[in-house]
Amino acid sequence: MHSCQIFVKTGIAFRDAEQALTHIGKTMLQAGVVKSSYPQALLYREAEFPTGIMLENHAIAIPHCEAEHAIEPAIYLIRPDSPVPFAQADDDNQVGASLIIALIVTHPAEQLMLLRNLFGQLQEPTFVEQLLSAQENQLADIFKQQVFPSANEPSPTTKMTTTTSQHQGALL
C-alpha cells in the first residue's frame, strides 16, 4: 500500500460484533479516511460475508468493505478487553475475536496483496501473540514490520486513540 494510516485502540469492550463495527465506522468517519457510506457498508458486508477467523490459538476478525467507501487507506487495530463474538467466515459458528483488524483500502489489488501478507503472518502464532501482548504504543510498529515488509514503500503513519484502562471469497 502506498501510504496507510494505522489506528490503534486497546482498553475497550464491545458486547457484540455489531457494536464493534459501529465503533469502527464512526471512528474511521471521524478520522476522515472513509466516506459517509462506510459505516453502513461495513455492517452490511459483515452480515453477508462474516470475517471471524479461528487461528491456531486465538480468533480474530478482519472487517472490511468495498474500496468505493474509502477515502484513503487505513488499518484500525483493536485489542478489546475481552473477546468479541463474530460470525465465523468459513462456517455457521461464532468465534470470540481477541483482535480486530479493520482494513480500509482504496484499490482492490492492494487489498488482495495486503490480505495475502496479513494471512501469511497470521499463520505464525508468535506474530499473533506479539499483537495480543504488546503495549499499545508498540502495536502499530509490530504490525508494520511484519505485514509491510518492503523497505521501498513509505512507512505507514500511526494514529493512537485514547485508551480506557464481486465476491471471490469471504474476505475479498
C-alpha positions as CSV (number, residue, x, y, z in Angstrom):
1,M,0.0,0.0,0.0
2,H,1.4,3.4,-0.9
3,S,0.6,5.2,2.3
4,C,-1.6,3.8,5.1
5,Q,-2.5,5.3,8.4
6,I,-2.6,2.8,11.3
7,F,-5.0,3.5,14.1
8,V,-4.8,1.6,17.4
9,K,-7.2,1.1,20.2
10,T,-7.0,-1.0,23.3
11,G,-8.9,-0.9,26.6
12,I,-12.3,-1.1,25.1
13,A,-15.2,-3.5,25.4
14,F,-17.9,-4.5,22.9
15,R,-20.9,-6.7,23.6
16,D,-21.0,-8.0,20.1
17,A,-19.7,-7.6,16.5
18,E,-22.3,-5.0,15.6
19,Q,-21.2,-2.7,18.4
20,A,-17.6,-3.1,17.4
21,L,-18.4,-2.5,13.7
22,T,-20.4,0.6,14.7
23,H,-17.4,1.9,16.6
24,I,-15.1,1.3,13.7
25,G,-17.4,3.0,11.3
26,K,-17.8,6.1,13.5
27,T,-14.1,6.3,14.4
28,M,-12.9,6.0,10.8
29,L,-15.5,8.5,9.6
30,Q,-14.3,11.0,12.3
31,A,-10.8,10.3,11.2
32,G,-11.7,11.4,7.7
33,V,-10.4,8.2,6.0
34,V,-13.8,6.9,4.9
35,K,-17.0,8.3,3.2
36,S,-20.3,8.6,4.9
37,S,-21.4,5.4,3.3
38,Y,-18.7,3.4,5.0
39,P,-20.4,2.6,8.4
40,Q,-23.5,1.1,6.8
41,A,-21.4,-0.7,4.1
42,L,-19.2,-2.3,6.8
43,L,-22.2,-3.6,8.7
44,Y,-23.8,-4.9,5.5
45,R,-20.6,-6.6,4.3
46,E,-20.1,-8.3,7.7
47,A,-23.7,-9.6,7.7
48,E,-23.3,-11.0,4.1
49,F,-19.7,-12.3,4.4
50,P,-18.5,-12.7,8.1
51,T,-14.9,-12.1,8.9
52,G,-14.3,-14.1,12.1
53,I,-11.4,-16.4,11.7
54,M,-10.2,-19.1,14.1
55,L,-6.4,-19.4,14.1
56,E,-4.3,-22.0,15.9
57,N,-4.7,-20.4,19.4
58,H,-6.8,-17.3,19.0
59,A,-9.7,-15.9,17.0
60,I,-9.5,-12.6,15.1
61,A,-11.9,-10.6,12.9
62,I,-10.9,-8.7,9.7
63,P,-13.8,-6.5,8.9
64,H,-13.8,-4.5,5.7
65,C,-15.9,-3.4,2.8
66,E,-15.6,-2.3,-0.8
67,A,-13.0,0.3,-1.7
68,E,-15.6,2.7,-3.0
69,H,-16.4,3.6,0.6
70,A,-12.8,4.6,1.4
71,I,-11.1,8.0,1.0
72,E,-7.6,6.8,1.9
73,P,-6.1,3.6,3.0
74,A,-6.0,2.8,6.7
75,I,-5.9,0.0,9.2
76,Y,-7.6,0.0,12.6
77,L,-6.1,-2.4,15.1
78,I,-8.4,-3.0,18.1
79,R,-7.5,-5.2,21.0
80,P,-10.7,-5.4,23.1
81,D,-10.7,-6.1,26.8
82,S,-12.5,-9.4,26.2
83,P,-13.2,-11.5,23.1
84,V,-15.9,-10.1,20.8
85,P,-18.3,-12.6,19.2
86,F,-18.1,-12.5,15.4
87,A,-19.7,-14.9,12.9
88,Q,-17.0,-17.2,11.5
89,A,-16.0,-16.8,7.9
90,D,-16.0,-20.4,6.9
91,D,-19.0,-21.9,8.8
92,D,-22.0,-21.0,10.9
93,N,-20.3,-20.8,14.2
94,Q,-19.2,-17.8,16.1
95,V,-15.7,-17.1,17.4
96,G,-14.5,-14.8,20.2
97,A,-12.2,-12.3,18.4
98,S,-9.3,-11.2,20.7
99,L,-8.0,-8.9,17.9
100,I,-9.9,-6.9,15.3
101,I,-8.1,-5.7,12.2
102,A,-10.3,-3.4,10.2
103,L,-9.0,-2.8,6.7
104,I,-9.8,0.3,4.7
105,V,-8.5,0.1,1.2
106,T,-8.8,2.4,-1.9
107,H,-7.7,-0.1,-4.5
108,P,-8.9,-3.8,-4.7
109,A,-5.5,-5.0,-5.9
110,E,-3.9,-3.5,-2.8
111,Q,-6.5,-5.2,-0.7
112,L,-5.5,-8.6,-2.1
113,M,-1.9,-8.0,-1.6
114,L,-2.5,-6.8,2.0
115,L,-4.7,-9.8,2.8
116,R,-2.0,-12.2,1.4
117,N,0.7,-10.6,3.5
118,L,-1.6,-10.5,6.6
119,F,-2.8,-14.1,6.3
120,G,0.8,-15.2,5.9
121,Q,1.8,-13.5,9.1
122,L,-1.3,-14.7,11.0
123,Q,-0.2,-18.3,10.4
124,E,2.7,-17.5,12.7
125,P,1.5,-17.9,16.3
126,T,4.3,-15.7,17.5
127,F,3.0,-12.7,15.4
128,V,-0.5,-13.0,16.9
129,E,0.9,-13.4,20.4
130,Q,3.0,-10.3,19.9
131,L,0.0,-8.3,18.8
132,L,-2.0,-9.6,21.8
133,S,0.6,-8.9,24.4
134,A,2.4,-5.8,23.2
135,Q,2.0,-2.4,24.8
136,E,-0.4,-0.2,22.9
137,N,2.3,2.1,21.6
138,Q,4.1,-0.9,20.1
139,L,1.2,-2.5,18.2
140,A,1.5,-0.4,15.0
141,D,5.2,-0.9,14.7
142,I,4.9,-4.7,15.2
143,F,2.2,-4.8,12.6
144,K,4.1,-2.6,10.1
145,Q,7.3,-4.6,10.4
146,Q,5.6,-7.9,9.7
147,V,2.8,-7.0,7.3
148,F,4.5,-4.2,5.3
149,P,8.0,-5.8,4.7
150,S,9.0,-3.8,1.7
151,A,11.6,-1.2,2.6
152,N,10.8,0.6,-0.7
153,E,7.3,1.6,0.4
154,P,6.7,4.7,2.5
155,S,6.2,3.9,6.1
156,P,2.5,3.9,7.2
157,T,1.7,6.6,9.8
158,T,0.3,5.7,13.1
159,K,-2.6,7.4,14.9
160,M,-3.2,6.4,18.5
161,T,-6.6,6.7,20.0
162,T,-7.0,7.2,23.7
163,T,-7.4,4.1,25.8
164,T,-9.9,3.5,28.6
165,S,-7.7,1.3,31.5
166,Q,-17.8,-9.0,-6.8
167,H,-17.3,-11.9,-4.4
168,Q,-14.4,-14.3,-4.7
169,G,-14.1,-15.4,-1.2
170,A,-15.2,-14.5,2.3
171,L,-12.5,-11.8,2.7
172,L,-12.5,-10.1,-0.6
